[in-house]
Amino acid sequence: MASSMIDSELFKDQYGTEEMRHIFSDQAQIQKWLDTWAALAEAEAAEGIIPKAAAKEIAEKANYQNINMSEVREGFKKTAHPLMPQIRSFAKSLSPEAGGYVHWGATTQDITDTGLVLQLKDAQQLIVKQLQELLTSSLKQAKKYRTLIMAGRTHGQPAVPITLGYKIAIWANEFGNHLDRIKDGQKRYLVGELGGAAGTLASLGDKGLAVQKTFCDLLGLETPTITWHVSRDGFAEFASIISMIAGTIARVANEIINLQRTEIGEIEEGFTMGKVGSSTMPQKRNPMKCENIVSLTRIIQANATLGFSSMMQEHERDMTFWQSDWSYLPQICINLSTAMKMLNDVLNQMIVHKDNIKNNLFETKGLIVSERVMLDLGRYLGRQNAHEVIYENAMKAFEEKKPLLDLLLADKRVTADVDEPTLREMLNPEKYSGASAELVDRVLSKYHAFLK
């Protein structure tokens, strides 16, 4: 058994996607460090700090294939240092002159932090793509079921009618909010790091700030306002956004789990012959994907909390948090990617049982629209008196399992002002969905570009 499900040949696709695993592979991590060294050399050459020929050679040879991984692994054991073995291995692939300028003026954390940010940048691009897919899928379903009346539920009980499209449009809007959060947040966490030993850039003399700016520009990252060696709020914010996306995904998946319950049976995550719900109960059609999604989101949110504890640092640099950054950030991104993929499949394949939706709506025997009757009767009796009248009849209807209409027709306090045809109209749940459809339209309009 693998020590991590992400690395398990058996389970890895249940815990991560191939695309996100590749972004956080050893090869990708080392390549990002090499890209960082190449950008550093080019920026320093532009300011006359190192020879241009050396920078050119460093950039040309900055390829993972030029790293001897066996040598690097042995180097880790001997040096207990996360970067020196790579520096030595990379330098060996260069001429003596160029090799001497690798990592010039930088400190280890400049390279490892910037390399990790470059990986997060790639991860974010995939996350944004998958969020857009979730947004598009939910918008399509919201539009399709814009006017399908169903029971809205609060505290697990029927409340008032809504439309299925309205329910799904809320999911869509939340996915859109996350896209906005990423767009706004990336200027704070997709930031390059180059500060030298204690962050002051002293090793680069009076050219430090210019080198830093060019270095970040070459890598397509924001230039930091000030060194962030011990300021880990950017990673904490990134982890927070990942955790929030996971929260939305969990809520959607859990909602489908509940609506798929036999007692409700309104939505099913999707079924094809061959899908097995139980090894011992052949009849089971369990919401396996949604359950998997919820499990993954719990792992994500638990790991994301490491982003907050890593904010506690000492002095100008501290190594105690590096390994946790390299652990939790890849894990939450990898787990999130597969949860998003699974949910998108669910949204595109879900089965809507319209008959059950209608049956559940009318099964309340009018109780689901007692609010409407109470408000209309309130015009004659006053709101509080009307509430008491409807409350008494509603509780009796619930206890005796009688239609609310029958009890209201027998109550002279009601029939004194409201006739039977009017009561029948008021108790029709399909006539009391408020602005559900119009609210769906607002979401569709806001994100219309994702439906094209």
Secondary structure per residue as TSV (DSSP state, phi and psi in degrees):
chain	resnum	aa	ss	phi	psi
A	1	M	-	360.0	134.3
A	2	A	-	-69.8	150.7
A	3	S	S	-70.8	-21.5
A	4	S	S	-132.6	137.3
A	5	M	T	-63.9	-26.1
A	6	I	T	-63.1	-33.5
A	7	D	T	-95.8	-3.8
A	8	S	-	-72.8	128.6
A	9	E	T	-65.0	-27.8
A	10	L	T	-79.7	-43.2
A	11	F	T	-111.6	-1.7
A	12	K	H	-57.7	-31.4
A	13	D	H	-79.5	-10.4
A	14	Q	H	-86.2	-14.1
A	15	Y	H	-120.8	-4.2
A	16	G	-	-172.5	158.9
A	17	T	-	-96.8	155.3
A	18	E	H	-60.6	-39.7
A	19	E	H	-61.8	-44.3
A	20	M	H	-75.4	-33.5
A	21	R	H	-62.2	-37.7
A	22	H	H	-64.7	-39.7
A	23	I	H	-60.0	-33.7
A	24	F	T	-108.6	24.2
A	25	S	S	-74.9	163.5
A	26	D	H	-57.3	-42.4
A	27	Q	H	-60.1	-44.9
A	28	A	H	-66.2	-40.5
A	29	Q	H	-61.8	-48.8
A	30	I	H	-66.7	-36.0
A	31	Q	H	-63.5	-37.6
A	32	K	H	-65.5	-35.9
A	33	W	H	-65.2	-41.6
A	34	L	H	-63.7	-41.5
A	35	D	H	-60.0	-38.0
A	36	T	H	-67.1	-43.9
A	37	W	H	-61.7	-39.6
A	38	A	H	-63.6	-44.6
A	39	A	H	-64.8	-38.8
A	40	L	H	-61.5	-46.5
A	41	A	H	-63.0	-43.7
A	42	E	H	-63.2	-41.4
A	43	A	H	-66.2	-39.6
A	44	E	H	-70.0	-36.8
A	45	A	H	-65.5	-37.1
A	46	A	H	-62.5	-27.3
A	47	E	T	-99.3	7.1
A	48	G	T	75.0	18.8
A	49	I	S	-82.2	-39.5
A	50	I	S	-126.5	159.5
A	51	P	-	-62.4	142.5
A	52	K	H	-64.2	-34.6
A	53	A	H	-63.3	-39.2
A	54	A	H	-66.0	-43.2
A	55	A	H	-62.7	-39.4
A	56	K	H	-63.7	-44.0
A	57	E	H	-67.4	-40.6
A	58	I	H	-60.0	-44.5
A	59	A	H	-65.2	-39.8
A	60	E	H	-69.4	-33.6
A	61	K	H	-95.3	0.8
A	62	A	-	-74.9	71.8
A	63	N	-	-134.9	137.0
A	64	Y	G	-52.2	-31.8
A	65	Q	G	-63.1	-19.8
A	66	N	G	-89.2	5.8
A	67	I	S	-102.9	128.6
A	68	N	-	-87.4	99.9
A	69	M	H	-65.8	-35.5
A	70	S	H	-62.9	-42.3
A	71	E	H	-64.2	-40.0
A	72	V	H	-65.9	-43.5
A	73	R	H	-61.0	-42.3
A	74	E	H	-66.5	-35.6
A	75	G	H	-64.0	-35.1
A	76	F	H	-59.4	-44.4
A	77	K	H	-62.3	-39.6
A	78	K	H	-78.8	-40.9
A	79	T	H	-94.4	-22.2
A	80	A	-	56.1	25.8
A	81	H	-	-118.0	134.6
A	82	P	S	-75.0	-13.6
A	83	L	S	-125.4	-30.0
A	84	M	H	-54.5	-41.1
A	85	P	H	-60.1	-37.6
A	86	Q	H	-67.7	-41.1
A	87	I	H	-59.5	-46.5
A	88	R	H	-65.6	-42.4
A	89	S	H	-65.6	-43.1
A	90	F	H	-66.0	-41.6
A	91	A	H	-61.0	-32.6
A	92	K	H	-65.4	-24.6
A	93	S	T	-83.7	-3.8
A	94	L	S	-109.8	165.7
A	95	S	-	-65.5	156.7
A	96	P	H	-54.0	-38.0
A	97	E	H	-68.8	-49.4
A	98	A	H	-65.9	-39.8
A	99	G	H	-59.8	-29.0
A	100	G	T	-74.0	-11.5
A	101	Y	T	-105.6	1.9
A	102	V	T	-66.5	131.8
A	103	H	T	72.0	20.8
A	104	W	T	-63.2	123.5
A	105	G	T	76.8	-2.2
A	106	A	-	-98.7	165.2
A	107	T	-	-114.0	161.6
A	108	T	H	-50.4	-45.6
A	109	Q	H	-65.9	-27.9
A	110	D	H	-58.4	-43.1
A	111	I	H	-76.7	-46.4
A	112	T	H	-69.4	-39.8
A	113	D	H	-65.4	-46.9
A	114	T	H	-65.2	-39.7
A	115	G	H	-60.9	-41.3
A	116	L	H	-65.8	-39.8
A	117	V	H	-61.9	-39.1
A	118	L	H	-63.9	-37.0
A	119	Q	H	-66.3	-41.5
A	120	L	H	-63.5	-34.2
A	121	K	H	-62.7	-44.7
A	122	D	H	-65.0	-41.2
A	123	A	H	-62.6	-42.1
A	124	Q	H	-63.0	-38.0
A	125	Q	H	-60.2	-40.6
A	126	L	H	-69.6	-40.3
A	127	I	H	-62.6	-43.6
A	128	V	H	-60.9	-44.7
A	129	K	H	-58.6	-44.6
A	130	Q	H	-71.2	-35.2
A	131	L	H	-62.9	-41.8
A	132	Q	H	-63.3	-36.8
A	133	E	H	-65.8	-42.1
A	134	L	H	-63.9	-40.3
A	135	L	H	-62.8	-46.4
A	136	T	H	-62.5	-45.2
A	137	S	H	-63.0	-41.9
A	138	S	H	-71.5	-35.2
A	139	L	H	-63.3	-41.5
A	140	K	H	-62.0	-42.7
A	141	Q	H	-70.7	-36.0
A	142	A	H	-62.9	-41.5
A	143	K	H	-66.7	-42.2
A	144	K	H	-62.8	-39.0
A	145	Y	T	-109.9	28.8
A	146	R	T	-52.3	-38.3
A	147	T	T	-115.7	9.8
A	148	L	-	-77.8	107.3
A	149	I	E	-72.7	135.2
A	150	M	E	-144.7	171.0
A	151	A	E	-75.6	122.6
A	152	G	E	-82.9	144.3
A	153	R	E	-126.5	138.0
A	154	T	E	-129.6	142.4
A	155	H	T	54.6	31.7
A	156	G	T	75.8	6.4
A	157	Q	E	-122.4	152.6
A	158	P	E	-56.4	135.0
A	159	A	E	-116.9	-79.6
A	160	V	E	-140.4	160.4
A	161	P	E	-67.6	145.6
A	162	I	E	-135.3	-171.4
A	163	T	E	-114.9	153.2
A	164	L	H	-62.1	-37.0
A	165	G	H	-59.7	-37.7
A	166	Y	H	-62.3	-45.7
A	167	K	H	-58.2	-47.1
A	168	I	H	-71.9	-32.8
A	169	A	H	-63.6	-31.0
A	170	I	H	-63.9	-40.9
A	171	W	H	-60.3	-46.6
A	172	A	H	-59.4	-44.5
A	173	N	H	-62.8	-35.2
A	174	E	H	-68.4	-39.7
A	175	F	H	-61.1	-40.5
A	176	G	H	-63.7	-37.9
A	177	N	H	-61.5	-38.3
A	178	H	H	-66.4	-36.9
A	179	L	H	-61.5	-39.6
A	180	D	H	-64.7	-40.5
A	181	R	H	-62.8	-42.3
A	182	I	H	-63.7	-44.6
A	183	K	H	-60.4	-39.7
A	184	D	H	-77.3	-37.9
A	185	G	H	-77.4	-26.0
A	186	Q	H	-62.7	-24.5
A	187	K	H	-71.0	-12.6
A	188	R	H	-102.0	-22.2
A	189	Y	H	-120.1	-16.7
A	190	L	S	-91.9	65.6
A	191	V	B	-121.8	132.6
A	192	G	-	-71.0	161.9
A	193	E	-	-131.8	119.5
A	194	L	-	-151.9	105.7
A	195	G	-	-137.4	-15.2
A	196	G	-	78.0	-168.8
A	197	A	T	-47.5	-52.7
A	198	A	T	-119.4	15.4
A	199	G	S	91.3	1.2
A	200	T	S	-92.9	-5.2
A	201	L	-	63.0	22.6
A	202	A	G	-59.5	-31.4
A	203	S	G	-66.6	-15.8
A	204	L	G	-107.8	12.2
A	205	G	G	59.0	-139.3
A	206	D	G	-83.4	3.7
A	207	K	G	-101.5	2.4
A	208	G	H	-56.6	-50.2
A	209	L	H	-66.4	-36.5
A	210	A	H	-67.0	-42.9
A	211	V	H	-61.6	-43.5
A	212	Q	H	-59.0	-45.1
A	213	K	H	-62.7	-48.1
A	214	T	H	-64.6	-41.4
A	215	F	H	-54.9	-50.0
A	216	C	H	-67.8	-40.3
A	217	D	H	-60.6	-42.9
A	218	L	H	-62.5	-32.4
A	219	L	H	-90.5	-3.3
A	220	G	T	71.1	31.5
A	221	L	-	-116.0	160.3
A	222	E	B	-69.0	147.7
A	223	T	-	-86.8	129.8
A	224	P	-	-69.2	146.1
A	225	T	S	-67.8	-38.6
A	226	I	S	-152.2	157.7
A	227	T	-	-54.6	138.8
A	228	W	-	-119.8	29.8
A	229	H	S	-49.9	-44.1
A	230	V	S	-107.0	1.9
A	231	S	-	-98.9	95.9
A	232	R	-	-99.9	20.9
A	233	D	H	-64.7	-29.2
A	234	G	H	-63.4	-47.8
A	235	F	H	-64.8	-36.5
A	236	A	H	-64.6	-38.8
A	237	E	H	-66.5	-44.0
A	238	F	H	-57.8	-47.3
A	239	A	H	-61.8	-35.3
A	240	S	H	-64.4	-42.8
A	241	I	H	-65.2	-42.9
A	242	I	H	-59.3	-43.2
A	243	S	H	-64.9	-37.3
A	244	M	H	-68.3	-40.7
A	245	I	H	-60.5	-43.6
A	246	A	H	-60.2	-37.2
A	247	G	H	-62.6	-42.2
A	248	T	H	-64.9	-44.9
A	249	I	H	-60.9	-41.6
A	250	A	H	-63.6	-41.6
A	251	R	H	-63.8	-43.6
A	252	V	H	-63.7	-48.0
A	253	A	H	-62.3	-42.2
A	254	N	H	-67.2	-34.5
A	255	E	H	-62.6	-41.9
A	256	I	H	-67.7	-38.1
A	257	I	H	-56.4	-46.4
A	258	N	H	-68.7	-40.1
A	259	L	H	-73.0	-16.4
A	260	Q	T	-87.1	-8.7
A	261	R	S	-52.1	141.7
A	262	T	T	-54.3	-38.1
A	263	E	T	-66.7	-21.0
A	264	I	T	-109.4	-58.8
A	265	G	-	59.9	36.7
A	266	E	-	-93.9	-37.7
A	267	I	E	-131.3	141.1
A	268	E	E	-125.6	142.6
A	269	E	-	-67.3	-12.6
A	270	G	-	123.4	143.6
A	271	F	-	-147.4	136.7
A	272	T	-	-133.8	150.5
A	273	M	T	-58.0	132.3
A	274	G	T	112.8	-24.1
A	275	K	-	-73.7	125.5
A	276	V	-	-110.0	127.5
A	277	G	S	-91.0	-25.1
A	278	S	-	-154.5	145.1
A	279	S	S	-78.9	-15.1
A	280	T	S	-123.2	-18.0
A	281	M	-	-117.6	93.0
A	282	P	T	-59.8	-21.2
A	283	Q	T	-78.4	-14.5
A	284	K	-	-69.5	131.7
A	285	R	-	-119.0	78.3
A	286	N	-	-80.7	150.3
A	287	P	-	-79.6	67.1
A	288	M	H	-62.0	-42.8
A	289	K	H	-65.6	-44.3
A	290	C	H	-64.5	-37.7
A	291	E	H	-65.5	-39.6
A	292	N	H	-62.0	-42.0
A	293	I	H	-59.5	-48.4
A	294	V	H	-61.0	-40.3
A	295	S	H	-60.7	-45.0
A	296	L	H	-62.8	-40.0
A	297	T	H	-67.8	-30.3
A	298	R	H	-65.5	-41.7
A	299	I	H	-63.4	-43.9
A	300	I	H	-59.0	-50.8
A	301	Q	H	-68.6	-32.1
A	302	A	H	-67.7	-43.7
A	303	N	H	-70.8	-32.7
A	304	A	H	-62.6	-24.1
A	305	T	T	-64.8	-19.0
A	306	L	H	-63.3	-24.3
A	307	G	H	-62.1	-31.8
A	308	F	H	-79.6	-41.8
A	309	S	H	-67.4	-27.3
A	310	S	T	-72.5	-10.2
A	311	M	T	-73.2	-16.2
A	312	M	-	-86.3	105.4
A	313	Q	-	-124.3	166.2
A	314	E	-	-115.4	134.5
A	315	H	T	54.6	-136.4
A	316	E	T	-96.6	-16.6
A	317	R	-	-159.8	151.2
A	318	D	-	-157.1	127.8
A	319	M	G	-89.1	-5.8
A	320	T	G	-62.6	-20.3
A	321	F	G	-100.9	-13.0
A	322	W	H	-55.4	-49.5
A	323	Q	H	-66.4	-30.4
A	324	S	H	-69.5	-37.2
A	325	D	H	-60.6	-45.4
A	326	W	H	-68.7	-17.1
A	327	S	H	-94.0	-57.5
A	328	Y	H	-74.8	-35.8
A	329	L	H	-64.6	-47.8
A	330	P	H	-60.7	-41.0
A	331	Q	H	-62.1	-45.9
A	332	I	H	-68.6	-32.4
A	333	C	H	-71.2	-43.3
A	334	I	H	-64.8	-46.6
A	335	N	H	-63.8	-40.3
A	336	L	H	-63.4	-40.5
A	337	S	H	-59.4	-43.7
A	338	T	H	-73.4	-33.8
A	339	A	H	-62.9	-40.2
A	340	M	H	-66.7	-42.1
A	341	K	H	-61.6	-44.6
A	342	M	H	-63.0	-43.0
A	343	L	H	-66.6	-37.2
A	344	N	H	-63.0	-39.7
A	345	D	H	-61.1	-42.7
A	346	V	H	-61.7	-46.6
A	347	L	H	-62.4	-35.2
A	348	N	H	-81.5	-21.9
A	349	Q	H	-111.9	-0.3
A	350	M	-	-64.0	146.1
A	351	I	E	-103.8	127.8
A	352	V	E	-105.3	119.2
A	353	H	-	-94.1	90.9
A	354	K	H	-63.2	-35.9
A	355	D	H	-64.2	-42.8
A	356	N	H	-65.7	-37.4
A	357	I	H	-60.9	-44.5
A	358	K	H	-68.9	-41.8
A	359	N	H	-61.4	-44.6
A	360	N	H	-64.6	-33.6
A	361	L	H	-65.2	-43.8
A	362	F	H	-88.3	-12.6
A	363	E	H	-64.9	-21.3
A	364	T	T	-72.8	-7.1
A	365	K	T	55.0	40.9
A	366	G	T	94.3	-15.9
A	367	L	G	-62.7	-28.2
A	368	I	G	-69.1	-15.1
A	369	V	G	-117.2	23.7
A	370	S	H	-61.8	-28.2
A	371	E	H	-58.9	-43.9
A	372	R	H	-62.8	-44.2
A	373	V	H	-63.1	-42.7
A	374	M	H	-61.3	-43.3
A	375	L	H	-68.9	-40.8
A	376	D	H	-67.3	-41.3
A	377	L	H	-68.3	-27.4
A	378	G	H	-61.4	-22.2
A	379	R	H	-65.3	-25.3
A	380	Y	H	-101.4	-40.6
A	381	L	H	-100.6	-12.3
A	382	G	-	92.5	148.0
A	383	R	H	-60.6	-46.4
A	384	Q	H	-68.4	-42.6
A	385	N	H	-63.9	-41.2
A	386	A	H	-62.9	-38.3
A	387	H	H	-60.6	-43.0
A	388	E	H	-63.4	-42.8
A	389	V	H	-63.3	-49.5
A	390	I	H	-69.2	-36.2
A	391	Y	H	-59.6	-47.4
A	392	E	H	-59.9	-45.6
A	393	N	H	-70.2	-36.8
A	394	A	H	-67.0	-42.3
A	395	M	H	-65.3	-37.3
A	396	K	H	-67.9	-41.4
A	397	A	H	-62.0	-39.9
A	398	F	H	-66.0	-48.6
A	399	E	H	-67.5	-39.8
A	400	E	H	-95.4	-1.2
A	401	K	T	56.1	44.8
A	402	K	-	-110.1	152.8
A	403	P	-	-62.1	136.3
A	404	L	H	-59.9	-33.9
A	405	L	H	-57.3	-44.9
A	406	D	H	-60.6	-41.7
A	407	L	H	-70.6	-38.4
A	408	L	H	-66.7	-37.9
A	409	L	H	-67.0	-22.1
A	410	A	T	-92.2	-1.0
A	411	D	-	-104.2	111.0
A	412	K	H	-65.2	-23.4
A	413	R	H	-65.2	-24.5
A	414	V	H	-91.7	-51.2
A	415	T	H	-70.4	-12.4
A	416	A	T	-64.5	-26.3
A	417	D	T	-122.7	-18.1
A	418	V	-	-128.5	127.5
A	419	D	-	-88.0	172.7
A	420	E	H	-63.3	-46.6
A	421	P	H	-57.7	-39.0
A	422	T	H	-67.1	-41.7
A	423	L	H	-62.4	-42.2
A	424	R	H	-61.2	-40.8
A	425	E	H	-65.5	-43.4
A	426	M	H	-65.1	-29.9
A	427	L	T	-91.4	7.0
A	428	N	-	-83.5	109.0
A	429	P	G	-65.1	-21.4
A	430	E	G	-76.2	-4.5
A	431	K	G	-108.7	15.2
A	432	Y	-	-141.4	58.2
A	433	S	-	-108.1	12.0
A	434	G	T	56.9	-137.0
A	435	A	T	-96.9	25.6
A	436	S	H	-51.1	-52.1
A	437	A	H	-64.3	-40.9
A	438	E	H	-67.5	-34.8
A	439	L	H	-67.6	-36.2
A	440	V	H	-59.7	-44.7
A	441	D	H	-59.7	-36.1
A	442	R	H	-64.0	-41.1
A	443	V	H	-67.8	-43.2
A	444	L	H	-60.7	-38.8
A	445	S	H	-68.5	-41.6
A	446	K	H	-62.1	-38.1
A	447	Y	T	-114.8	32.7
A	448	H	G	-58.7	-29.9
A	449	A	G	-62.6	-25.3
A	450	F	G	-84.0	-3.9
A	451	L	G	-99.1	-2.7
A	452	K	-	-86.2	360.0
